[in-house]
Amino acid sequence: MNVHKNLKYLRTKKKLSYRELEKLSGISYSIIFNIEHCRISDPSLSSIIGLSKALEIDLDSFVNIDLEKNKSK
């Protein structure tokens, strides 16, 4: 699962702070921070869905593809 890497990559690419992403996704700042820093290794499905919608990426890509590694493809 690539959620933590993709979360950081997309959040910084879109120039969103944790607080801005919290407002867009409805997911708390602390959960976002902890997922991104691998403190939550198995985030809930509702968190993953909320974040993928807020970051405007399909769920499959958000979870299964290393977006930073594949950005030039």
N, C-alpha and C positions, 0 to 999 in steps of 0.2 A: 504494500500500500504506500502510495507516494503523497498522501494528503499533507503531511507536515512540510515537505519540500515545496510542493505546489502552492500551498497556502502562502508561504513566505515569498515565493517567486511572483505570484500573481498580485499579492497585496502591495509589494514594493514596485512592481511594474506599473500598477495603476495609481501609485503614489497615495495609497490609503494608509492612514494611521489605524491603530487598533480600534480607537474610539469611532472613527468613521465607518470602519467595517462592522463594528458592533451595531451601529444605527442602520446600516443597509441590510444586515443579515438577521438581526434579532437575536444573535448569539452573543453572550456576554464577553466583555473584554478579557476576563480571566480565562475563559475557555479557549478563546482564539489564541491568546498568548501561550497557554499551556499546550495546545495542539502543535503550534508552530515550533515550540522548543522541546518537543518530544516528551513532555511530562504527562501527556495523555496519549498513550500508544494505540488505543482502540476507541476513537471518538464515536459518539452515538450517530446513528443514521440521520437523525433529525439535524444534528449539527453539520454533518457533511452536506446534506441537501441544502440547508440554509446558506452555507458558505458558497457552495457551487452556484447557486442562483445569484447571490450578491456579487460574485466575481464573474458572472456571465460566462460560465463554462459548463459543458455537459458533464454529468455525474461520472460517466465512465472514464473520460479523460482525466478528470480531477483526481480520481482514485487510482487509476491503473497506469498512467503514462507519466514519465519523468519529463515534465514540460520544459524545464530549463535545459535539459540535455538535448531535447528534440526541437528547440526553438528555431534552429536554422533549416529544418526540414520542411 
